[in-house]
Amino acid sequence: MVRKIALAILLTSVAGIASATSPGLTCTTHYWLGFIPYEVCTWNNPPPKPVVAAPEIDAASAVAGLTLLVGGLAVLRGRRSKIANA
């Protein structure tokens, strides 16, 4: 448990160090509980958000995916070792 917490703190600090600022972005550092730093960034002039089309899935692709899922589960279930009655 301690390793997971230490790894999480390490990764967040590395991500904070590696973050780069772009023009028009203002970042300020705040401290949680007085000693855990985190950044709050705001846009001075927010860039326009592009319109992104939502991906669609047709019925044939959905059935194919469901078939693969059920088949994989059947294979995994069939590989279980069976306990012999003595």
N, C-alpha and C positions, 0 to 999 in steps of 0.2 A: 504494500500500500504506500509506503514511504517512497519507494522507487517511482511509482506512478506520479505522485505529487511532485517529486523533484524533477521528473522528466517534463511534466506539464509546465512547471515554472521555467525550466530551461528553454523549452520550445517557444513559450510566449515571449521571453526576453530576446531570443534570437530573432523572432519575427518582428519584434519592435525595433531592433537594431537595423534589420534589413529593409524596413519599410522606407520607401522613398516618397518624397512629396512632389507634387506636380504644381505648375503655376495656377494660382487662384485657390489653392488649398491652404487653410490655416489650421495648424495642429497645436494643441496645448496638452501638457502633461498634467494629469491629476494623480492623486495618491489615494488608494483604497486602504483603509485602516492605518493611514499615515506612513506606510512603507512599501506598499505594492504599487508600482507605477503602471498607469495605463494612459493611452492617448485618446483624445477626443478631437476629431478632425471635422471641419466644416468648410463648405465651398463658399467663396465670396460671391462668385457668379456661377450658379449651378449650370453644368452643361446640359443641353437638351437630351432627353432620353430617346434613343432610337426605338422605333416600333419593331417588335419581334413577333413573327408569326408562331403560333403554338404548333408543336409537332402533332401530327395526327397519326393514328394507327387504324388500319383497316381490319375487318373481321378475320381475314385469312391470316394475317400476322398475329393477331391475338390468339387464334386457335393453335397456330404453330408454337407459340411461346408456351401456352398452357400444356400442350402435348409434351414438349421438352421437359417442363417442370414435373409433370406427373410421371413421365418415363424415368427421369432421374431419381425421383423418390422411390419408385418401384425397384430400381436397381439397387439403391442403398438399403432398402428393406430386405431384399433378397440376399444380401451379403452378410446379414447378421448371423452369428454362430448360434446354432440350436443346441439347447441343453438336453443331453440324453438322460432318460429316466433309468436309474440303476436298480 
